[in-house]
Amino acid sequence: MDEREKINELCRRIEETSGMKIEKAKDFERLVVMIYDRTGTLLSPTTLKRIWGYLKENTVTRKSTLDFLAQYCGWHNYDEFVKGQKPEIESGFVGVKMLHADSDLRQGNVIRLMWHPSRVCEIKYLGDSRWEVVRAEGTRLAVGDTFRCSVIMSGEPLYLENLVHGGEDGGVYVCGRRNGVHFTLAQG
């Protein structure tokens, strides 16, 4: 598959993730907002129009832009999208963005978690490594669920301990087992 075919496949996956066919100028405006809401990255509608071929300009898309688009669909970056899955590493140093609940956050901070395919969950920090789900999209987690978690690492699976789901103890729940989770600070 050549590079244009890979990008076309990524565009198809983005349309699938967003739930809309990207055909008109206003679709690109809506997609910009959706990408920002999910990843915290602001892309230009003009950039998206070039990628989709809506604007007929002979330009090369930056790798970082392709990385952001792949992240929108749940991959860590564009290379992992092209490979189809995250490589399995048995051991080694972890060089990823990390969030330590008790030292990096204040009570009331909200974190947006994203993982493949199209899972989005916002969690509010309650203090003492405790969290509450305040928004859930495409996941079994539900608003009001609570759990414990002291560290969140971008691109790694997230284990929720002592999950209370629907008023019942659900034990340990894993998010992003194969491709990991990504996170952004949703509000202060």
C-alpha positions in Angstrom: 0.0 0.0 0.0 1.5 3.4 -1.0 1.4 6.5 1.3 -1.7 8.0 -0.3 -3.6 4.7 0.2 -2.5 4.7 3.9 -3.7 8.2 4.4 -7.0 7.5 2.6 -7.5 4.5 5.0 -6.8 6.8 8.0 -9.4 9.3 6.6 -11.9 6.4 6.3 -11.2 5.4 10.0 -11.6 9.0 11.1 -15.0 9.2 9.3 -15.9 5.9 11.1 -14.8 7.2 14.4 -16.6 10.6 14.0 -19.7 8.9 12.7 -19.9 11.3 9.7 -18.9 11.4 6.1 -16.5 14.3 5.5 -17.7 15.9 2.3 -18.5 19.6 2.8 -16.6 22.6 4.1 -18.7 22.6 7.3 -17.8 18.9 7.9 -14.2 19.9 8.3 -15.1 22.6 10.8 -17.1 20.1 12.9 -14.2 17.6 12.6 -11.7 20.1 14.0 -13.9 20.5 17.1 -14.3 16.7 17.5 -10.5 16.2 17.2 -9.8 18.9 19.7 -12.4 17.6 22.1 -10.9 14.1 22.1 -7.1 14.9 21.8 -6.7 18.4 22.9 -5.0 19.2 19.6 -6.2 22.0 17.4 -5.8 21.3 13.6 -6.6 23.7 10.8 -9.7 23.0 8.7 -7.5 23.8 5.7 -5.0 21.1 6.7 -7.8 18.6 6.9 -9.3 19.7 3.5 -5.8 19.1 1.9 -5.6 15.6 3.5 -9.0 14.6 2.3 -8.3 16.0 -1.2 -11.1 18.6 -0.9 -8.5 21.2 -1.8 -6.4 20.1 -4.8 -3.0 21.3 -3.6 0.3 19.3 -4.0 1.5 19.4 -0.4 3.1 16.8 1.9 1.3 16.2 5.2 3.4 16.6 8.3 4.1 13.4 10.3 2.9 15.2 13.4 -0.5 15.9 11.8 -0.9 12.2 10.9 0.1 11.3 14.4 -2.7 13.5 15.8 -5.2 12.0 13.4 -4.2 8.5 14.3 -4.5 9.4 18.0 -8.1 10.6 17.4 -8.9 7.1 16.3 -7.1 5.5 19.3 -3.6 4.7 18.0 -0.5 6.0 19.8 0.7 7.5 16.5 0.6 7.2 12.7 3.3 4.5 12.6 1.3 2.3 14.9 -1.8 2.9 12.7 0.2 1.7 9.7 1.4 -1.4 11.5 -2.1 -2.1 12.7 -1.2 -2.6 16.4 1.2 -1.5 19.1 4.4 -3.6 19.3 4.6 -5.8 22.4 7.6 -4.9 24.6 8.2 -7.3 27.5 10.5 -5.0 29.5 12.4 -1.8 29.3 12.3 1.8 30.5 9.0 3.6 29.9 9.5 7.0 28.3 5.9 8.3 28.1 3.9 11.1 29.4 2.8 10.2 33.0 0.3 11.6 35.5 0.8 10.8 39.2 -2.6 11.4 40.8 -1.6 12.5 44.3 1.3 14.8 43.2 0.2 16.1 39.8 -3.5 16.8 40.5 -5.9 18.6 42.8 -9.2 17.4 43.9 -11.8 18.2 41.2 -9.4 18.0 38.2 -11.0 16.2 35.3 -9.0 14.0 32.9 -10.1 12.9 29.5 -9.1 9.3 28.6 -9.1 8.0 25.1 -8.4 4.5 23.7 -9.1 2.4 20.7 -11.6 2.0 19.2 -13.3 5.3 19.8 -13.5 5.1 23.6 -13.7 8.4 25.5 -14.1 8.7 29.3 -13.8 11.7 31.5 -12.8 11.1 35.1 -12.8 13.5 38.1 -10.1 13.2 40.7 -11.6 12.8 44.2 -8.2 12.7 46.1 -6.2 9.8 47.6 -5.9 8.1 44.2 -9.7 7.9 43.9 -11.7 8.8 40.8 -15.3 9.1 39.6 -16.5 8.7 36.0 -18.3 11.9 34.9 -18.6 11.1 31.1 -18.4 7.8 29.2 -18.6 7.2 25.5 -18.3 3.8 23.8 -17.2 2.0 27.0 -18.7 -0.3 29.6 -17.8 2.3 32.2 -20.7 4.5 33.3 -21.2 7.9 34.9 -21.0 7.5 38.6 -18.6 4.5 38.6 -15.7 4.9 41.0 -12.2 3.4 41.2 -8.7 3.8 42.4 -5.7 4.6 40.2 -2.5 6.3 41.2 -0.6 6.6 37.8 -1.8 7.1 34.3 0.7 6.6 31.5 0.1 7.7 27.9 0.2 4.8 25.4 0.0 2.1 28.2 -3.0 0.1 29.5 -4.8 1.7 32.4 -5.8 -0.5 35.3 -8.7 0.7 37.5 -8.6 -0.9 40.9 -11.6 -1.4 43.2 -14.0 -0.5 40.4 -17.6 0.1 41.7 -19.9 -0.2 38.7 -23.6 0.1 39.1 -23.3 0.0 42.8 -21.5 -3.3 42.7 -17.8 -4.1 43.2 -16.4 -5.0 39.8 -12.8 -5.7 40.8 -10.1 -4.6 38.4 -11.0 -3.2 35.0 -8.4 -2.5 32.2 -8.7 0.2 29.6 -6.7 0.1 26.3 -5.2 -3.4 26.9 -3.7 -3.6 23.4 -3.0 0.0 22.3 -2.9 1.8 25.6 -4.8 5.0 26.7 -4.1 8.7 26.0 -5.1 11.5 28.3 -5.5 15.2 28.4 -6.5 17.6 31.3 -10.2 18.3 30.5 -10.7 21.1 33.1 -8.9 22.8 36.0 
